Amino acid sequence: MSTTDLPLPTVRPAHAPPGVGNLRGTRSFPAEARESLQDTQLRRNLGKATGVIRAKRAAVVDEVPDWEELRLAGSAIKTDVMARLPELLEQLEASVTARGGVVHWARDAAEANVIVLDLVRATGADEVVKVKSMATQETGLNEALEAGGVAAWETDLAELIVQLGEDRPSHILVPAIHRNRSEIREIFLREMPGVDPDLTDEPRRLAMAARAHLRRKFLSAQVAVSGANFAVADSGTLSVVESEGNGRMCLTLPRTLITLMGVEKVVPTWADLEVFLQLLPRSSTGERMNPYTSTWTGVTPGDGPQEFHLVLLDNGRSGVLADVDGRAALNCIRCSACLNVCPVYERAGGHAYGSVYPGPIGAVLSPLLTGITGEDDPNASLPYASSLCGACFDACPVRIDIPNLLVQQRAASVESHHRPTGQDVAMRAARVAMTSPGRFRAAEKGLGLGRALGGRSGRITALPWPASRWTSSRDVPVPPAETARDWFARTRPGRER
Amino acid sequence: MSAGGGAREEVLARLRAGRDAGAPRVAPGPVPRDYARRGEHEPGSAGALALLVERVEDYRATVTRVAGEGDVAGAVARLLVHAASVAVPPGLDRAWLEGTSAAVVVDGEPQALTAAALDHVDAVLTGAAVAVAETGTFVLDAAAPDQGRRMLTLVPDHHVCVIRARDVVGTVPEALARLDPAHPLTFVSGPSATSDIELDRVEGVHGPRRLDVVLVG
């Protein structure tokens, strides 16, 4: 008897599916930014905070003589990780399992949320304490837990401010960067049960209020949910880098710990942490070292959670990996240095990006994770939220060439258009002219007309539609009297080719 | 064990396909590790100790330097003068406690301390596995008998940590090479702090608000 081999379904890398999680806003970046730019309080808060952090970062980076060598090593380790990602994840799974942890795999945000909710329910708990985590923000875990009858308590101070204020995070490291001290005081007075009514806006007093508010929660919590900064494949070690001690509380006191992490966070060996534990704190909070870094490997009898679950999340990462240029965005270690140096972020703020990943890295990572579905996709506008000044590349501790990725994603954005925009038409015309010397020469001849339009002022202030959309807000300088080609022919006769 | 077999196979298959489809045009070379593994100061040297003191104090923790093991008890007694009770891990050198008037609570004797019990203890006294001079960091190894379970150094509001000169290295790479990742580890750089309000650093949130280091040698 013969058997017929059934063809296996082909599995392809996938984008993050729409409809769940927080990788896409509802409006384009320009529409959002137009509103946030009118909020002068927001601009003052952001200008002050990013100024402080830029100065701190510069000071602690300048004192490291081998900073460039560390960046090169960090970049190369991450590039190597992406080239061996499936194998490293299998190794991580085996290491964690050998040490008493349980590893789960989630194709997308919805699946990750269901896995975590089911794990919490299995413990019988109806609430969890949370360590700040971009992965759980990305999947919209809190909302999913809430819908399933489980209360999620954010314990990072900035996340607490965002949660109590029913707000959205606006920065990778400091989600409440858009709030100043007096706004935070008002949120605490309004939303924190039992808070001292004489609370002042002194940061120390505000931090003490958060300590008192969360203390009992920490001491009684049965389940914690965290993200991870790094996971070491060869030892099965997970790491969380933090400042306040809320992370230690969550990672140490509850009986059950559930860690959700994007698959790209794996590093090959324990020794690789020697690079990232130097790059990350100096780039993110501008400190030589953050107050607390915790590492743990599976379950340790008698110390810390006795049940440990690790959820490995794809949610579009396989799709990014398939993009030859784009995969560099997966090297990101979420330090937020690129946000702090970006002139666009500093003015528009994090909410304008729609996604939980704002700033320069978010402007490429968000559309790479979701894919761009067409000209109406809010993420199609993100790659344009940049002047391509290059400050983000200089600040990036793992040397992600963000300006290059922004240009690549602009191309992807144009490719996705179902109907051409004015800019598409102009760019296509430019391509026709600029890909042939003959056509380019012909186009140059037309420039004389521009000089006539400029008149004596030398500026063109009004052009007919569709170019009027440009000249309504900007002047165009008139073309020069002589093109470079003509100048070359005149000054070096006989050498024109 | 692993759960959810279908998702596992599919995620891995997607990642394999993505890895191959997006392979770089030029295969990357070996990871360049031209950064400094060792600092300018030898482990345990006078230079390393001086740098550690400067960097720890920069986080607004205190450092008390003593010449030898015999001087630790006196320094600890002075630092714990306002503490009514102090928790210690079971393997701590009890001689360090000889000068203190605080009631001593030993983890595991007779039973393991709970978080609720530790919440009523004023201070904790431990050793450390290794310290990094350049970053002002010390590392607690939960498997070391004089450092103990992680909650010990987390719940009480005041941590006194005794660091021996021979355990002070210059750099982060030197420290990691001395540590076993199988043990739960806590890297501590100053007291608990936050920068979440206008990116201003404020000491003291959920972890110990007061941190004192005793440096021996």
Chai-1 contact restraints between the chains, C-beta under 6 A:
chainA,res_idxA,chainB,res_idxB,connection_type,confidence,min_distance_angstrom,max_distance_angstrom,comment,restraint_id
A,V11,B,E10,contact,1.0,0.0,6.0,A-B,restraint_1
A,V11,B,A13,contact,1.0,0.0,6.0,A-B,restraint_2
A,V11,B,R14,contact,1.0,0.0,6.0,A-B,restraint_3
A,R12,B,A17,contact,1.0,0.0,6.0,A-B,restraint_4
A,P13,B,R14,contact,1.0,0.0,6.0,A-B,restraint_5
A,P13,B,A17,contact,1.0,0.0,6.0,A-B,restraint_6
A,P13,B,G18,contact,1.0,0.0,6.0,A-B,restraint_7
A,A14,B,R14,contact,1.0,0.0,6.0,A-B,restraint_8
A,A49,B,E198,contact,1.0,0.0,6.0,A-B,restraint_9
A,A49,B,L199,contact,1.0,0.0,6.0,A-B,restraint_10
A,V52,B,L199,contact,1.0,0.0,6.0,A-B,restraint_11
A,I53,B,L199,contact,1.0,0.0,6.0,A-B,restraint_12
A,D66,B,Y35,contact,1.0,0.0,6.0,A-B,restraint_13
A,D66,B,A36,contact,1.0,0.0,6.0,A-B,restraint_14
A,E69,B,D34,contact,1.0,0.0,6.0,A-B,restraint_15
A,E69,B,Y35,contact,1.0,0.0,6.0,A-B,restraint_16
A,L70,B,Y35,contact,1.0,0.0,6.0,A-B,restraint_17
A,L72,B,P32,contact,1.0,0.0,6.0,A-B,restraint_18
A,A73,B,V31,contact,1.0,0.0,6.0,A-B,restraint_19
A,A73,B,R33,contact,1.0,0.0,6.0,A-B,restraint_20
A,A73,B,Y35,contact,1.0,0.0,6.0,A-B,restraint_21
A,A76,B,V31,contact,1.0,0.0,6.0,A-B,restraint_22
A,A76,B,P32,contact,1.0,0.0,6.0,A-B,restraint_23
A,I77,B,V31,contact,1.0,0.0,6.0,A-B,restraint_24
A,T79,B,P28,contact,1.0,0.0,6.0,A-B,restraint_25
A,L85,B,L15,contact,1.0,0.0,6.0,A-B,restraint_26
A,L85,B,R19,contact,1.0,0.0,6.0,A-B,restraint_27
A,P86,B,L12,contact,1.0,0.0,6.0,A-B,restraint_28
A,P86,B,L15,contact,1.0,0.0,6.0,A-B,restraint_29
A,P86,B,R16,contact,1.0,0.0,6.0,A-B,restraint_30
A,V102,B,M1,contact,1.0,0.0,6.0,A-B,restraint_31
A,V103,B,S2,contact,1.0,0.0,6.0,A-B,restraint_32
A,H104,B,A3,contact,1.0,0.0,6.0,A-B,restraint_33
A,H104,B,G4,contact,1.0,0.0,6.0,A-B,restraint_34
A,W105,B,G4,contact,1.0,0.0,6.0,A-B,restraint_35
A,W105,B,A7,contact,1.0,0.0,6.0,A-B,restraint_36
A,W105,B,R8,contact,1.0,0.0,6.0,A-B,restraint_37
A,W105,B,V11,contact,1.0,0.0,6.0,A-B,restraint_38
A,R107,B,A7,contact,1.0,0.0,6.0,A-B,restraint_39
A,R107,B,E10,contact,1.0,0.0,6.0,A-B,restraint_40
A,R107,B,V11,contact,1.0,0.0,6.0,A-B,restraint_41
A,L157,B,T194,contact,1.0,0.0,6.0,A-B,restraint_42
A,L157,B,D196,contact,1.0,0.0,6.0,A-B,restraint_43
A,A158,B,D196,contact,1.0,0.0,6.0,A-B,restraint_44
A,V174,B,D196,contact,1.0,0.0,6.0,A-B,restraint_45
A,R181,B,I197,contact,1.0,0.0,6.0,A-B,restraint_46
A,P203,B,I197,contact,1.0,0.0,6.0,A-B,restraint_47
A,P203,B,D200,contact,1.0,0.0,6.0,A-B,restraint_48
A,P203,B,V202,contact,1.0,0.0,6.0,A-B,restraint_49
A,R204,B,V202,contact,1.0,0.0,6.0,A-B,restraint_50
A,L206,B,I197,contact,1.0,0.0,6.0,A-B,restraint_51
A,A207,B,T194,contact,1.0,0.0,6.0,A-B,restraint_52
A,A207,B,V202,contact,1.0,0.0,6.0,A-B,restraint_53
A,A207,B,V205,contact,1.0,0.0,6.0,A-B,restraint_54
A,R211,B,V205,contact,1.0,0.0,6.0,A-B,restraint_55
A,R211,B,H206,contact,1.0,0.0,6.0,A-B,restraint_56
A,L219,B,A115,contact,1.0,0.0,6.0,A-B,restraint_57
A,L219,B,A116,contact,1.0,0.0,6.0,A-B,restraint_58
A,S235,B,P181,contact,1.0,0.0,6.0,A-B,restraint_59
A,T237,B,P181,contact,1.0,0.0,6.0,A-B,restraint_60
A,S243,B,A193,contact,1.0,0.0,6.0,A-B,restraint_61
A,S243,B,T194,contact,1.0,0.0,6.0,A-B,restraint_62
A,E244,B,S192,contact,1.0,0.0,6.0,A-B,restraint_63
A,E244,B,T194,contact,1.0,0.0,6.0,A-B,restraint_64
A,E244,B,V205,contact,1.0,0.0,6.0,A-B,restraint_65
A,E244,B,H206,contact,1.0,0.0,6.0,A-B,restraint_66
A,G245,B,S192,contact,1.0,0.0,6.0,A-B,restraint_67
A,G245,B,V205,contact,1.0,0.0,6.0,A-B,restraint_68
A,G245,B,H206,contact,1.0,0.0,6.0,A-B,restraint_69
A,G245,B,G207,contact,1.0,0.0,6.0,A-B,restraint_70
A,N246,B,H206,contact,1.0,0.0,6.0,A-B,restraint_71
A,R248,B,L154,contact,1.0,0.0,6.0,A-B,restraint_72
A,M249,B,H206,contact,1.0,0.0,6.0,A-B,restraint_73
A,T252,B,R150,contact,1.0,0.0,6.0,A-B,restraint_74
A,T252,B,M151,contact,1.0,0.0,6.0,A-B,restraint_75
A,T252,B,L154,contact,1.0,0.0,6.0,A-B,restraint_76
A,L253,B,A115,contact,1.0,0.0,6.0,A-B,restraint_77
A,W270,B,P181,contact,1.0,0.0,6.0,A-B,restraint_78
A,E274,B,V172,contact,1.0,0.0,6.0,A-B,restraint_79
A,E274,B,P173,contact,1.0,0.0,6.0,A-B,restraint_80
A,E274,B,L176,contact,1.0,0.0,6.0,A-B,restraint_81
A,L277,B,V172,contact,1.0,0.0,6.0,A-B,restraint_82
A,Q278,B,V172,contact,1.0,0.0,6.0,A-B,restraint_83
A,T285,B,S195,contact,1.0,0.0,6.0,A-B,restraint_84
A,R288,B,T135,contact,1.0,0.0,6.0,A-B,restraint_85
A,M289,B,T135,contact,1.0,0.0,6.0,A-B,restraint_86
A,M289,B,T137,contact,1.0,0.0,6.0,A-B,restraint_87
A,M289,B,S189,contact,1.0,0.0,6.0,A-B,restraint_88
A,P291,B,S189,contact,1.0,0.0,6.0,A-B,restraint_89
A,P291,B,G190,contact,1.0,0.0,6.0,A-B,restraint_90
A,P291,B,S192,contact,1.0,0.0,6.0,A-B,restraint_91
A,P291,B,A193,contact,1.0,0.0,6.0,A-B,restraint_92
A,T293,B,F187,contact,1.0,0.0,6.0,A-B,restraint_93
A,S294,B,T186,contact,1.0,0.0,6.0,A-B,restraint_94
A,T295,B,L185,contact,1.0,0.0,6.0,A-B,restraint_95
A,W296,B,P184,contact,1.0,0.0,6.0,A-B,restraint_96
A,T297,B,P181,contact,1.0,0.0,6.0,A-B,restraint_97
A,T297,B,A182,contact,1.0,0.0,6.0,A-B,restraint_98
A,T300,B,P184,contact,1.0,0.0,6.0,A-B,restraint_99
A,D303,B,A142,contact,1.0,0.0,6.0,A-B,restraint_100
A,D303,B,R149,contact,1.0,0.0,6.0,A-B,restraint_101
A,D303,B,R150,contact,1.0,0.0,6.0,A-B,restraint_102
A,D303,B,P184,contact,1.0,0.0,6.0,A-B,restraint_103
A,G304,B,R150,contact,1.0,0.0,6.0,A-B,restraint_104
A,G304,B,P184,contact,1.0,0.0,6.0,A-B,restraint_105
A,D314,B,V11,contact,1.0,0.0,6.0,A-B,restraint_106
A,S318,B,R14,contact,1.0,0.0,6.0,A-B,restraint_107
A,S318,B,L15,contact,1.0,0.0,6.0,A-B,restraint_108
A,S318,B,G18,contact,1.0,0.0,6.0,A-B,restraint_109
A,L321,B,G18,contact,1.0,0.0,6.0,A-B,restraint_110
A,L321,B,R19,contact,1.0,0.0,6.0,A-B,restraint_111
A,L321,B,G22,contact,1.0,0.0,6.0,A-B,restraint_112
A,A322,B,G18,contact,1.0,0.0,6.0,A-B,restraint_113
A,A322,B,A21,contact,1.0,0.0,6.0,A-B,restraint_114
A,A322,B,G22,contact,1.0,0.0,6.0,A-B,restraint_115
A,D323,B,G22,contact,1.0,0.0,6.0,A-B,restraint_116
A,V324,B,G22,contact,1.0,0.0,6.0,A-B,restraint_117
A,R327,B,G22,contact,1.0,0.0,6.0,A-B,restraint_118
